[in-house]
Amino acid sequence: MVTRSKGTPVTLGNSPEDDRPSIEEDRPSIGRVLKQARLSAGLTVDEVSASTRVRVPIVLAIEQDDFARSGGDVYARGHIRMIARRVGLDPAPLIERYDAERGGRPAPTPAAPLFEAERIRPDARRPNWTAAMVAAIVAVIGFVGFTLVSGGDERSSRDRTVAEGQAPEARPSKRPSGRPADPKPVPSDSAIAAAPADRVTVRLSVIDDRSWISAKARSGKLIFDGTLAKGDSRTFQDAEGIDLTLGNAGAIELFVNGKKIDGGFRPGQVERLSYTKGDPQVG
């Protein structure tokens, strides 16, 4: 026979303490913190997007804690950092929390997948340079062959005349006596990147691997959007300013208004830069 003592009834399942909301559940999410800070600063989503270069749909998604539209953890961390600074927050705690919620800081992502994450549109079809080069080579070979055949008789006649004893005419020297030949100028970085003073000129070259480039005029017009391979170069000009987005920025050598920029860019890093007539300075 089982006896039961009188007192507090015993219930199966969770204890009363288990039903209490945890401190972690009460803490606002990353997106909510950013949204509240933006509203407190009196800023609209469009204003945040314009100053950070983060597109409006991505800003709205982050405020709803949807980081999938950012294109990966590397981009999401960068977007959180830029938005936090714009609304007056220290981004470090938010980045640490983002990494903690996803199992730690992500490993470095290869540069090539990053290019596809922010791709605005596919590259335009490039001309078939191989076919053009083949046609040019064939034309040159034909011209050389014709020249050799037609000039054979003339050279034979001239050789016979010289062999019989007629001295060839001496050609006067075109170089003035006593004056040395002018040395050829050696190109420099500043000469290569020279730019007119009344325009903003940006020249970039890919010196390692490859890089995705997006260049816009200050009016918002898209000047270039595509991937450049190692050895490729592009020059952009605008009367007011140039806005750049560089994927794998560490692979790029950059000149602005005739001067080389040393921005300390790292491989795989994404940089958003703006330049005007008064630069160079990192945007």
KOLTORKOL-809717 format. One record per residue (C-alpha): x, y, z. Coordinates in steps of 0.5 Angstrom, whole numbers, plus 500, padded with zeros to 3 digits. Each point is the difference from the previous one (the first is absolute). Last residue first. Example, Ala and Ser with C-alpha at 12.3 -4.5 7.8 and 13.67 -1.06 7.14 Angstrom:
<atoms>
<<527, 498, 514>> <<498, 493, 502>> 
</atoms>
This chain:
<atoms>
<<573, 615, 400>> <<507, 499, 501>> <<504, 506, 498>> <<502, 503, 493>> <<496, 505, 500>> <<498, 507, 499>> <<497, 498, 493>> <<495, 495, 503>> <<501, 493, 502>> <<495, 495, 503>> <<502, 493, 503>> <<496, 493, 502>> <<505, 495, 501>> <<499, 492, 501>> <<506, 496, 502>> <<502, 493, 497>> <<507, 502, 500>> <<502, 506, 505>> <<500, 508, 498>> <<505, 504, 504>> <<497, 506, 496>> <<506, 502, 497>> <<498, 505, 494>> <<504, 502, 494>> <<499, 507, 498>> <<498, 502, 493>> <<493, 502, 502>> <<499, 494, 503>> <<505, 493, 499>> <<498, 494, 503>> <<504, 493, 499>> <<495, 494, 502>> <<501, 493, 502>> <<499, 502, 508>> <<493, 503, 498>> <<497, 493, 499>> <<493, 503, 498>> <<501, 508, 499>> <<494, 504, 500>> <<501, 507, 497>> <<497, 507, 500>> <<503, 505, 495>> <<499, 508, 501>> <<498, 506, 496>> <<502, 501, 493>> <<501, 492, 499>> <<505, 496, 498>> <<502, 492, 500>> <<506, 496, 498>> <<500, 493, 500>> <<506, 495, 500>> <<501, 492, 499>> <<506, 497, 502>> <<497, 495, 505>> <<493, 499, 498>> <<494, 505, 500>> <<493, 498, 502>> <<494, 505, 498>> <<496, 506, 502>> <<502, 507, 496>> <<498, 507, 500>> <<493, 499, 503>> <<497, 507, 501>> <<499, 502, 507>> <<501, 508, 498>> <<507, 499, 504>> <<502, 495, 495>> <<500, 493, 501>> <<505, 494, 500>> <<499, 493, 502>> <<506, 495, 500>> <<501, 493, 501>> <<507, 498, 501>> <<505, 495, 498>> <<506, 496, 502>> <<506, 505, 501>> <<502, 507, 497>> <<493, 502, 497>> <<500, 507, 498>> <<496, 507, 502>> <<500, 507, 497>> <<495, 505, 503>> <<500, 507, 497>> <<496, 505, 503>> <<499, 506, 495>> <<503, 507, 499>> <<507, 499, 502>> <<501, 495, 494>> <<503, 493, 502>> <<507, 497, 500>> <<500, 493, 502>> <<505, 497, 496>> <<504, 507, 501>> <<500, 500, 507>> <<502, 492, 500>> <<506, 502, 496>> <<502, 499, 493>> <<507, 500, 498>> <<501, 506, 495>> <<505, 497, 494>> <<506, 504, 500>> <<502, 505, 494>> <<505, 498, 496>> <<507, 504, 501>> <<501, 506, 496>> <<507, 501, 497>> <<498, 499, 493>> <<493, 501, 498>> <<496, 493, 499>> <<498, 499, 493>> <<506, 496, 498>> <<501, 501, 492>> <<499, 494, 496>> <<506, 497, 497>> <<498, 498, 493>> <<502, 493, 498>> <<507, 498, 497>> <<500, 497, 493>> <<505, 495, 499>> <<496, 494, 497>> <<498, 497, 506>> <<496, 506, 502>> <<496, 500, 494>> <<499, 493, 501>> <<497, 501, 507>> <<495, 505, 497>> <<497, 496, 495>> <<499, 494, 505>> <<497, 505, 505>> <<495, 502, 494>> <<498, 493, 498>> <<499, 498, 507>> <<495, 506, 502>> <<494, 497, 497>> <<501, 494, 503>> <<502, 502, 507>> <<495, 506, 500>> <<494, 495, 499>> <<502, 495, 505>> <<500, 506, 505>> <<493, 502, 498>> <<497, 493, 501>> <<504, 499, 507>> <<497, 506, 502>> <<493, 499, 498>> <<500, 493, 503>> <<502, 503, 506>> <<495, 505, 500>> <<494, 495, 499>> <<503, 496, 506>> <<500, 506, 504>> <<493, 501, 499>> <<497, 493, 501>> <<504, 500, 507>> <<497, 507, 502>> <<493, 497, 499>> <<496, 507, 504>> <<498, 499, 507>> <<493, 499, 502>> <<498, 504, 505>> <<501, 498, 507>> <<494, 497, 504>> <<496, 505, 504>> <<501, 503, 507>> <<504, 495, 503>> <<501, 501, 508>> <<500, 493, 502>> <<503, 497, 493>> <<507, 504, 502>> <<500, 497, 506>> <<500, 493, 498>> <<507, 502, 496>> <<504, 503, 506>> <<500, 493, 504>> <<496, 501, 507>> <<505, 501, 506>> <<497, 496, 506>> <<494, 502, 503>> <<500, 503, 507>> <<497, 496, 506>> <<494, 495, 500>> <<495, 504, 496>> <<496, 503, 506>> <<507, 502, 503>> <<503, 503, 493>> <<493, 505, 500>> <<502, 501, 508>> <<507, 502, 498>> <<498, 504, 494>> <<494, 504, 505>> <<505, 501, 505>> <<506, 503, 495>> <<495, 505, 497>> <<500, 505, 505>> <<493, 504, 498>> <<499, 507, 497>> <<495, 498, 495>> <<505, 501, 494>> <<505, 496, 504>> <<495, 494, 501>> <<498, 500, 493>> <<508, 499, 498>> <<501, 495, 505>> <<494, 496, 498>> <<501, 500, 493>> <<507, 498, 501>> <<498, 494, 504>> <<495, 498, 495>> <<505, 500, 494>> <<504, 496, 503>> <<495, 495, 503>> <<497, 499, 493>> <<496, 504, 495>> <<497, 505, 504>> <<493, 498, 498>> <<500, 494, 505>> <<501, 504, 505>> <<493, 501, 502>> <<500, 503, 507>> <<494, 504, 499>> <<504, 506, 500>> <<505, 496, 496>> <<495, 499, 494>> <<498, 508, 500>> <<507, 502, 499>> <<501, 494, 495>> <<494, 503, 496>> <<503, 507, 500>> <<506, 499, 497>> <<507, 501, 505>> <<504, 505, 497>> <<501, 503, 507>> <<497, 507, 499>> <<495, 499, 495>> <<497, 494, 504>> <<500, 503, 507>> <<496, 506, 496>> <<495, 495, 497>> <<499, 496, 506>> <<498, 507, 503>> <<504, 503, 506>> <<497, 504, 506>> <<506, 497, 505>> <<495, 497, 504>> <<497, 497, 494>> <<507, 497, 498>> <<502, 498, 507>> <<493, 496, 500>> <<501, 497, 494>> <<507, 497, 501>> <<498, 497, 507>> <<494, 497, 497>> <<505, 497, 494>> <<505, 497, 505>> <<494, 497, 505>> <<498, 503, 506>> <<502, 497, 507>> <<494, 497, 503>> <<501, 493, 497>> <<507, 500, 503>> <<498, 502, 507>> <<496, 494, 500>> <<492, 500, 501>> <<498, 496, 506>> <<496, 493, 498>> <<506, 496, 502>> <<500, 503, 507>> <<494, 497, 501>> <<502, 493, 500>> <<499, 497, 493>> <<497, 493, 499>> <<496, 496, 506>> <<496, 504, 505>> <<501, 498, 508>> <<495, 503, 504>> <<502, 504, 506>> <<498, 497, 507>> <<497, 494, 502>> <<504, 494, 500>> <<498, 494, 496>> <<500, 493, 502>> <<501, 494, 496>> <<497, 493, 502>> 
</atoms>
